[in-house]
Amino acid sequence: MVGIVSKVGINEREWDVSADTSTTIRLSDAAVRPLRTLDPAAPLDDLQWLDEVVGSARVVAIGESAHFNRESYLVRHRVLRYLVERHGFGALGWESGFVEGWRVDDWLHGASANLDDLLANAISSMMGLWTEMRDLLTWLHEYNRAADRRVGFYGIDLSGSNVSLLPGLDDVIGYFAAADPEFEIDPGLRETAAIFAADSALSVVPAITAYLELGQDRRDALSAGLAELVARLHGRRLEYLARTTVDEYGRAVRALACTMAIDMIGRVTAQGRRGDALYFRDPAIADNVEWLLNRTDRIVLAAHNGHVMRWPLSAFPGMPPSDPMGLHLADRLGDDYRVIGMTARAGQTLNAGAEFYEGKIFTELLPPEPGCLDALMAASHDGPFAVDLRRLSEADTATVRAVTTQRFGNISGAVNPLDAYDAVIHLPEVTPATPDLAAAAAGPEEIRKMFGQ
């Protein structure tokens, strides 16, 4: 498979991306918290700085500059392990489908399942197709076998790789069958949704094309049918709670809300209102997280910097800034929400161009532009390290305050790091995650083909 087979070691490596910092703006040595290793199994003493960053927060989000980088998976694994073992966090929420993720959680709580299948089909948007994700879930599974209190796994994102209604709609149809067996859902809803279903993230473009070709009348009928389900689900809440559990009802409400969000994204896109399309996904993600806090006291979130930060996202050329999940959660949770951003200097990053769909998943990460957060971090230390933005000296605080942009892969967006993050982890080099060929072989045909299976 083109572009995804690169792999580097993680222990005792030489970081060969050092720069002459004598004439560049940098943070003081006192601000730098070196990370000795990225190995998830290694001792965790170099993460003790997290104690002050996390405090008593209920939600700690860990960002990334781009998806599918090996080092990002490793850092998240280490931080998750630290927060579970040292702070008692009880769940991991991943930027993956809300409905699909329940199968992973069931497995972590003792249900029988094939891990290859879970990685390929229960973690959406290709997030599970890497050995680093397998290692993370395997560690959670082993931890739970001996733990008095098991750690859960939740998808927090829209289902169906953010484009297909079928996973959420099928889940809701199943709930109505149990809660309201005499209610007949119009079969045309699912028939229409199936026309633009996506087997994986590789089908996003043809799925959008198929939706746009439906015609206004059919799109309107689909939206009206979903709205009827929402009204019935809320209007008959007490009746349904008498027949099902509170948890089952809540899951159905969230699954339907995510399905409605996908439908609304499609509707405004068809109307040419691309800017409005940004206002449905992240509020739904925040709603999912808020609902999950009813199930667990403390949760670690893993999502892109553009979702977790407490700052309007402006990384889409020609699109207005939008409010990410992080701003919504900060508004609702206050200090109970903490954010750890991530930056990188060099290496390979996710390919945002059309070549992605042809198998070239990664592309060269361009040098950071002077004045951006990535450049400041890269100039401050040669190896991987962290910075606690809440405990900087006045001089270092002023240096960070002067930063106005950050990279999201090879795209730059406006940011105020002091408002957006509580801490930042910097990686001097990022590389492609390791393809999990066994997981890919369990995926849909287009995934098997891309991974050479």
Buried (B, 14 or more C-beta within 10 A) or exposed (E): BEBBEBEEEBEEEEBEBEBEBEEEBBBEEEBBBEBBBBBBEBEBEBBEBBEEBBBEBBBBBBBBBBBBBBBBBBBBBBBBBBBBEBBEBBBBBBBBBBBBBBBBBBBBEEEEEEBBBBBBBBBBBBBBBBBBBBBBBEBBBEBBEEEEEBBBBBBBBBBBBBBBBBBBBBBBBEBBEEBBEEEEBBEEBBEBBEEBBBBBBBBBBEBBEBBEEBEEEBBEBBBEBBEEBBEBBEEBEEEBBEEBEEEBBBBBBBBBBBBBBBBBBBBBBBEEEBBBBBBBBBBBBBBBBBBBBEBBEBBBBBBBBBBBBBBBBBBBEEBEBBBBBBBBBBEBBEEBBBBBBBBBBBBBBBBEEEBBBEBBBBBEBEEBEEEBBBBBBBBBBBBBBBBBBBBBEEEBBEBBEEBEBBBBBBBBBEBBBBBBBBBBBBBBBBBBBBBBBBBBBBBBEBBBBBBBB
